[in-house]
């Protein structure tokens, strides 16, 4: 997937977005949505934003977090 790939029909390239939805992260990083919702439930993890009922993931922080992980 190149850096200008656009997911979910959005008009902003995925590599320019600050925060992504669970669905976008699932497609981009190839991680299941159920696993992402489990991870996003940690209230002390600074990779996640809560906007009302929506959970967003900070793309760059999450990418760095994945680089440091051995398994999910």
N, CA, C and O atoms as a printed pandas DataFrame, in Angstrom:
     atom_number atom_name residue_name chain_id  residue_number  x_coord  y_coord  z_coord
0              1         N          UNK        A               1    0.847   -1.170    0.000
1              2        CA          UNK        A               1    0.000    0.000    0.000
2              3         C          UNK        A               1    0.893    1.234    0.000
3              4         O          UNK        A               1    1.757    1.365    0.867
4              5         N          UNK        A               2    0.706    2.118   -0.931
5              6        CA          UNK        A               2    1.547    3.310   -0.973
6              7         C          UNK        A               2    1.039    4.388   -0.025
7              8         O          UNK        A               2   -0.066    4.281    0.508
8              9         N          UNK        A               3    1.835    5.417    0.184
9             10        CA          UNK        A               3    1.514    6.439    1.171
10            11         C          UNK        A               3    0.339    7.310    0.804
11            12         O          UNK        A               3   -0.180    8.021    1.665
12            13         N          UNK        A               4   -0.100    7.283   -0.432
13            14        CA          UNK        A               4   -1.225    8.125   -0.822
14            15         C          UNK        A               4   -2.517    7.327   -0.912
15            16         O          UNK        A               4   -3.517    7.828   -1.425
16            17         N          UNK        A               5   -2.510    6.102   -0.422
17            18        CA          UNK        A               5   -3.718    5.283   -0.454
18            19         C          UNK        A               5   -4.812    5.942    0.368
19            20         O          UNK        A               5   -4.573    6.446    1.465
20            21         N          UNK        A               6   -5.998    5.928   -0.177
21            22        CA          UNK        A               6   -7.145    6.503    0.512
22            23         C          UNK        A               6   -8.073    5.365    0.901
23            24         O          UNK        A               6   -8.431    4.532    0.068
24            25         N          UNK        A               7   -8.457    5.333    2.152
25            26        CA          UNK        A               7   -9.322    4.270    2.656
26            27         C          UNK        A               7  -10.716    4.813    2.924
27            28         O          UNK        A               7  -10.896    6.005    3.172
28            29         N          UNK        A               8  -11.679    3.942    2.871
29            30        CA          UNK        A               8  -13.062    4.250    3.219
30            31         C          UNK        A               8  -13.630    5.430    2.430
31            32         O          UNK        A               8  -14.502    6.139    2.933
32            33         N          UNK        A               9  -13.164    5.647    1.232
33            34        CA          UNK        A               9  -13.727    6.684    0.376
34            35         C          UNK        A               9  -13.432    8.100    0.820
35            36         O          UNK        A               9  -14.058    9.033    0.315
36            37         N          UNK        A              10  -12.499    8.303    1.749
37            38        CA          UNK        A              10  -12.183    9.638    2.234
38            39         C          UNK        A              10  -11.424   10.447    1.212
39            40         O          UNK        A              10  -10.850    9.896    0.273
40            41         N          UNK        A              11  -11.420   11.764    1.394
41            42        CA          UNK        A              11  -10.742   12.637    0.448
42            43         C          UNK        A              11   -9.342   13.014    0.911
43            44         O          UNK        A              11   -8.584   13.602    0.139
44            45         N          UNK        A              12   -8.979   12.694    2.148
45            46        CA          UNK        A              12   -7.651   12.994    2.676
46            47         C          UNK        A              12   -6.828   11.716    2.637
47            48         O          UNK        A              12   -7.284   10.674    3.108
48            49         N          UNK        A              13   -5.620   11.779    2.084
49            50        CA          UNK        A              13   -4.773   10.579    2.069
50            51         C          UNK        A              13   -4.520   10.078    3.486
51            52         O          UNK        A              13   -4.379   10.871    4.417
52            53         N          UNK        A              14   -4.465    8.785    3.641
53            54        CA          UNK        A              14   -4.341    8.163    4.959
54            55         C          UNK        A              14   -3.072    8.617    5.677
55            56         O          UNK        A              14   -3.064    8.710    6.905
56            57         N          UNK        A              15   -2.023    8.894    4.952
57            58        CA          UNK        A              15   -0.765    9.294    5.591
58            59         C          UNK        A              15   -0.765   10.757    6.034
59            60         O          UNK        A              15    0.199   11.210    6.653
60            61         N          UNK        A              16   -1.815   11.494    5.732
61            62        CA          UNK        A              16   -1.935   12.891    6.147
62            63         C          UNK        A              16   -2.878   13.058    7.339
63            64         O          UNK        A              16   -2.903   14.120    7.961
64            65         N          UNK        A              17   -3.642   12.034    7.659
65            66        CA          UNK        A              17   -4.597   12.125    8.763
66            67         C          UNK        A              17   -3.887   11.988   10.102
67            68         O          UNK        A              17   -2.979   11.170   10.252
68            69         N          UNK        A              18   -4.302   12.784   11.064
69            70        CA          UNK        A              18   -3.754   12.699   12.414
70            71         C          UNK        A              18   -4.316   11.492   13.151
71            72         O          UNK        A              18   -3.576   10.746   13.793
72            73         N          UNK        A              19   -5.627   11.305   13.053
73            74        CA          UNK        A              19   -6.293   10.209   13.750
74            75         C          UNK        A              19   -7.175    9.436   12.769
75            76         O          UNK        A              19   -7.769   10.004   11.852
76            77         N          UNK        A              20   -7.237    8.128   12.992
77            78        CA          UNK        A              20   -7.994    7.237   12.117
78            79         C          UNK        A              20   -9.094    6.542   12.904
79            80         O          UNK        A              20   -8.997    6.376   14.120
80            81         N          UNK        A              21  -10.133    6.143   12.200
81            82        CA          UNK        A              21  -11.177    5.343   12.832
82            83         C          UNK        A              21  -10.675    3.914   13.015
83            84         O          UNK        A              21   -9.668    3.519   12.428
84            85         N          UNK        A              22  -11.377    3.154   13.824
85            86        CA          UNK        A              22  -11.036    1.748   14.038
86            87         C          UNK        A              22  -11.037    1.003   12.700
87            88         O          UNK        A              22  -10.149    0.192   12.440
88            89         N          UNK        A              23  -12.028    1.275   11.859
89            90        CA          UNK        A              23  -12.121    0.597   10.559
90            91         C          UNK        A              23  -10.916    0.924    9.682
91            92         O          UNK        A              23  -10.354    0.033    9.045
92            93         N          UNK        A              24  -10.513    2.198    9.646
93            94        CA          UNK        A              24   -9.360    2.593    8.840
94            95         C          UNK        A              24   -8.075    1.924    9.340
95            96         O          UNK        A              24   -7.265    1.446    8.547
96            97         N          UNK        A              25   -7.903    1.898   10.650
97            98        CA          UNK        A              25   -6.714    1.264   11.230
98            99         C          UNK        A              25   -6.716   -0.229   10.933
99           100         O          UNK        A              25   -5.671   -0.808   10.637
100          101         N          UNK        A              26   -7.875   -0.845   11.011
101          102        CA          UNK        A              26   -7.997   -2.267   10.724
102          103         C          UNK        A              26   -7.566   -2.576    9.292
103          104         O          UNK        A              26   -6.836   -3.538    9.055
104          105         N          UNK        A              27   -8.010   -1.772    8.353
105          106        CA          UNK        A              27   -7.655   -1.961    6.949
106          107         C          UNK        A              27   -6.178   -1.660    6.702
107          108         O          UNK        A              27   -5.503   -2.403    5.989
108          109         N          UNK        A              28   -5.680   -0.584    7.284
109          110        CA          UNK        A              28   -4.321   -0.123    7.010
110          111         C          UNK        A              28   -3.261   -1.034    7.628
111          112         O          UNK        A              28   -2.275   -1.372    6.974
112          113         N          UNK        A              29   -3.465   -1.437    8.901
113          114        CA          UNK        A              29   -2.481   -2.250    9.601
114          115         C          UNK        A              29   -2.808   -3.743    9.581
115          116         O          UNK        A              29   -2.046   -4.554   10.106
116          117         N          UNK        A              30   -3.929   -4.100    8.980
117          118        CA          UNK        A              30   -4.348   -5.506    8.894
118          119         C          UNK        A              30   -4.500   -6.142   10.279
119          120         O          UNK        A              30   -3.987   -7.230   10.541
120          121         N          UNK        A              31   -5.213   -5.440   11.151
121          122        CA          UNK        A              31   -5.520   -5.916   12.501
122          123         C          UNK        A              31   -7.035   -5.934   12.620
123          124         O          UNK        A              31   -7.704   -4.999   12.180
124          125         N          UNK        A              32   -7.574   -6.978   13.204
125          126        CA          UNK        A              32   -9.021   -7.107   13.335
126          127         C          UNK        A              32   -9.636   -6.018   14.194
127          128         O          UNK        A              32   -9.008   -5.519   15.128
128          129         N          UNK        A              33  -10.874   -5.654   13.869
129          130        CA          UNK        A              33  -11.549   -4.595   14.619
130          131         C          UNK        A              33  -11.802   -5.002   16.063
131          132         O          UNK        A              33  -11.712   -4.159   16.956
132          133         N          UNK        A              34  -12.114   -6.262   16.317
133          134        CA          UNK        A              34  -12.341   -6.689   17.700
134          135         C          UNK        A              34  -11.093   -6.502   18.543
135          136         O          UNK        A              34  -11.183   -6.036   19.678
136          137         N          UNK        A              35   -9.927   -6.857   18.009
137          138        CA          UNK        A              35   -8.663   -6.674   18.721
138          139         C          UNK        A              35   -8.399   -5.192   18.954
139          140         O          UNK        A              35   -7.939   -4.805   20.028
140          141         N          UNK        A              36   -8.685   -4.366   17.963
141          142        CA          UNK        A              36   -8.474   -2.929   18.117
142          143         C          UNK        A              36   -9.389   -2.334   19.184
143          144         O          UNK        A              36   -8.960   -1.478   19.958
144          145         N          UNK        A              37  -10.648   -2.781   19.232
145          146        CA          UNK        A              37  -11.548   -2.293   20.283
146          147         C          UNK        A              37  -11.052   -2.733   21.652
147          148         O          UNK        A              37  -11.152   -1.966   22.610
148          149         N          UNK        A              38  -10.520   -3.943   21.772
149          150        CA          UNK        A              38   -9.952   -4.404   23.044
150          151         C          UNK        A              38   -8.792   -3.510   23.470
151          152         O          UNK        A              38   -8.703   -3.103   24.629
152          153         N          UNK        A              39   -7.912   -3.212   22.534
153          154        CA          UNK        A              39   -6.755   -2.369   22.829
154          155         C          UNK        A              39   -7.203   -0.949   23.183
155          156         O          UNK        A              39   -6.637   -0.327   24.082
156          157         N          UNK        A              40   -8.199   -0.445   22.493
157          158        CA          UNK        A              40   -8.667    0.935   22.682
158          159         C          UNK        A              40   -9.390    1.144   24.008
159          160         O          UNK        A              40   -9.654    2.288   24.380
160          161         N          UNK        A              41   -9.714    0.088   24.721
161          162        CA          UNK        A              41  -10.408    0.226   26.004
162          163         C          UNK        A              41   -9.483    0.621   27.148
163          164         O          UNK        A              41   -9.960    0.884   28.252
164          165         N          UNK        A              42   -8.181    0.671   26.918
165          166        CA          UNK        A              42   -7.238    1.093   27.953
166          167         C          UNK        A              42   -7.318    2.616   28.111
167          168         O          UNK        A              42   -6.909    3.347   27.208
168          169         N          UNK        A              43   -7.838    3.104   29.246
169          170        CA          UNK        A              43   -8.019    4.555   29.403
170          171         C          UNK        A              43   -6.718    5.324   29.553
171          172         O          UNK        A              43   -6.717    6.551   29.454
172          173         N          UNK        A              44   -5.607    4.630   29.790
173          174        CA          UNK        A              44   -4.325    5.305   30.011
174          175         C          UNK        A              44   -3.417    5.284   28.784
175          176         O          UNK        A              44   -2.317    5.837   28.822
176          177         N          UNK        A              45   -3.855    4.665   27.716
177          178        CA          UNK        A              45   -3.049    4.598   26.502
178          179         C          UNK        A              45   -3.235    5.887   25.717
179          180         O          UNK        A              45   -4.359    6.245   25.366
180          181         N          UNK        A              46   -2.136    6.587   25.438
181          182        CA          UNK        A              46   -2.238    7.883   24.759
182          183         C          UNK        A              46   -2.310    7.781   23.240
183          184         O          UNK        A              46   -2.221    8.797   22.551
184          185         N          UNK        A              47   -2.470    6.572   22.707
185          186        CA          UNK        A              47   -2.648    6.395   21.257
186          187         C          UNK        A              47   -4.092    6.638   20.828
187          188         O          UNK        A              47   -4.383    6.744   19.637
188          189         N          UNK        A              48   -4.987    6.723   21.799
189          190        CA          UNK        A              48   -6.406    6.748   21.482
190          191         C          UNK        A              48   -7.058    8.058   21.898
191          192         O          UNK        A              48   -6.695    8.669   22.903
192          193         N          UNK        A              49   -8.026    8.468   21.098
193          194        CA          UNK        A              49   -8.854    9.635   21.387
194          195         C          UNK        A              49  -10.299    9.173   21.482
195          196         O          UNK        A              49  -10.731    8.295   20.736
196          197         N          UNK        A              50  -11.017    9.753   22.375
197          198        CA          UNK        A              50  -12.444    9.504   22.436
198          199         C          UNK        A              50  -13.150   10.806   22.109
199          200         O          UNK        A              50  -12.971   11.813   22.794
200          201         N          UNK        A              51  -13.949   10.773   21.061
201          202        CA          UNK        A              51  -14.709   11.932   20.625
202          203         C          UNK        A              51  -16.168   11.525   20.703
203          204         O          UNK        A              51  -16.698   10.883   19.795
204          205         N          UNK        A              52  -16.809   11.904   21.795
205          206        CA          UNK        A              52  -18.170   11.424   22.038
206          207         C          UNK        A              52  -18.130    9.915   22.205
207          208         O          UNK        A              52  -17.400    9.403   23.053
208          209         N          UNK        A              53  -18.895    9.211   21.415
209          210        CA          UNK        A              53  -18.916    7.752   21.462
210          211         C          UNK        A              53  -17.911    7.118   20.508
211          212         O          UNK        A              53  -17.778    5.895   20.471
212          213         N          UNK        A              54  -17.208    7.934   19.742
213          214        CA          UNK        A              54  -16.269    7.422   18.753
214          215         C          UNK        A              54  -14.873    7.255   19.346
215          216         O          UNK        A              54  -14.425    8.060   20.162
216          217         N          UNK        A              55  -14.209    6.207   18.921
217          218        CA          UNK        A              55  -12.817    5.984   19.305
218          219         C          UNK        A              55  -11.961    6.183   18.067
219          220         O          UNK        A              55  -12.189    5.566   17.027
220          221         N          UNK        A              56  -10.982    7.050   18.200
221          222        CA          UNK        A              56  -10.043    7.314   17.116
222          223         C          UNK        A              56   -8.648    6.920   17.580
223          224         O          UNK        A              56   -8.352    6.943   18.775
224          225         N          UNK        A              57   -7.805    6.564   16.637
225          226        CA          UNK        A              57   -6.452    6.143   16.953
226          227         C          UNK        A              57   -5.477    7.111   16.295
227          228         O          UNK        A              57   -5.567    7.383   15.098
228          229         N          UNK        A              58   -4.548    7.626   17.090
229          230        CA          UNK        A              58   -3.522    8.523   16.578
230          231         C          UNK        A              58   -2.567    7.691   15.735
231          232         O          UNK        A              58   -1.854    6.833   16.255
232          233         N          UNK        A              59   -2.557    7.944   14.451
233          234        CA          UNK        A              59   -1.858    7.112   13.478
234          235         C          UNK        A              59   -0.375    6.949   13.782
235          236         O          UNK        A              59    0.115    5.821   13.849
236          237         N          UNK        A              60    0.339    8.031   13.963
237          238        CA          UNK        A              60    1.789    7.942   14.153
238          239         C          UNK        A              60    2.154    7.279   15.476
239          240         O          UNK        A              60    3.068    6.456   15.526
240          241         N          UNK        A              61    1.445    7.631   16.548
241          242        CA          UNK        A              61    1.733    7.016   17.849
242          243         C          UNK        A              61    1.433    5.524   17.821
243          244         O          UNK        A              61    2.185    4.727   18.382
244          245         N          UNK        A              62    0.344    5.145   17.174
245          246        CA          UNK        A              62   -0.014    3.737   17.106
246          247         C          UNK        A              62    1.009    2.966   16.275
247          248         O          UNK        A              62    1.367    1.839   16.618
248          249         N          UNK        A              63    1.475    3.563   15.196
249          250        CA          UNK        A              63    2.484    2.928   14.360
250          251         C          UNK        A              63    3.768    2.687   15.153
251          252         O          UNK        A              63    4.357    1.610   15.060
252          253         N          UNK        A              64    4.201    3.669   15.924
253          254        CA          UNK        A              64    5.394    3.517   16.762
254          255         C          UNK        A              64    5.180    2.444   17.832
255          256         O          UNK        A              64    6.085    1.667   18.137
256          257         N          UNK        A              65    3.978    2.413   18.393
257          258        CA          UNK        A              65    3.655    1.400   19.398
258          259         C          UNK        A              65    3.752   -0.001   18.796
259          260         O          UNK        A              65    4.288   -0.913   19.426
260          261         N          UNK        A              66    3.241   -0.170   17.591
261          262        CA          UNK        A              66    3.314   -1.472   16.913
262          263         C          UNK        A              66    4.756   -1.871   16.637
263          264         O          UNK        A              66    5.107   -3.045   16.756
264          265         N          UNK        A              67    5.597   -0.906   16.269
265          266        CA          UNK        A              67    7.005   -1.186   16.006
266          267         C          UNK        A              67    7.710   -1.766   17.237
267          268         O          UNK        A              67    8.638   -2.564   17.107
268          269         N          UNK        A              68    7.268   -1.365   18.418
269          270        CA          UNK        A              68    7.894   -1.814   19.661
270          271         C          UNK        A              68    7.304   -3.119   20.197
271          272         O          UNK        A              68    7.871   -3.723   21.108
272          273         N          UNK        A              69    6.192   -3.554   19.651
273          274        CA          UNK        A              69    5.499   -4.739   20.169
274          275         C          UNK        A              69    6.014   -6.026   19.505
275          276         O          UNK        A              69    6.466   -6.032   18.360
276          277         N          UNK        A              70    5.926   -7.083   20.262
277          278        CA          UNK        A              70    6.256   -8.409   19.751
278          279         C          UNK        A              70    4.988   -9.122   19.284
279          280         O          UNK        A              70    5.000   -9.810   18.263
280          281         N          UNK        A              71    3.899   -8.957   20.029
281          282        CA          UNK        A              71    2.622   -9.571   19.642
282          283         C          UNK        A              71    1.477   -8.753   20.200
283          284         O          UNK        A              71    1.663   -7.940   21.105
284          285         N          UNK        A              72    0.279   -8.975   19.650
285          286        CA          UNK        A              72   -0.937   -8.298   20.133
286          287         C          UNK        A              72   -1.800   -9.294   20.849
287          288         O          UNK        A              72   -2.874   -8.942   21.337
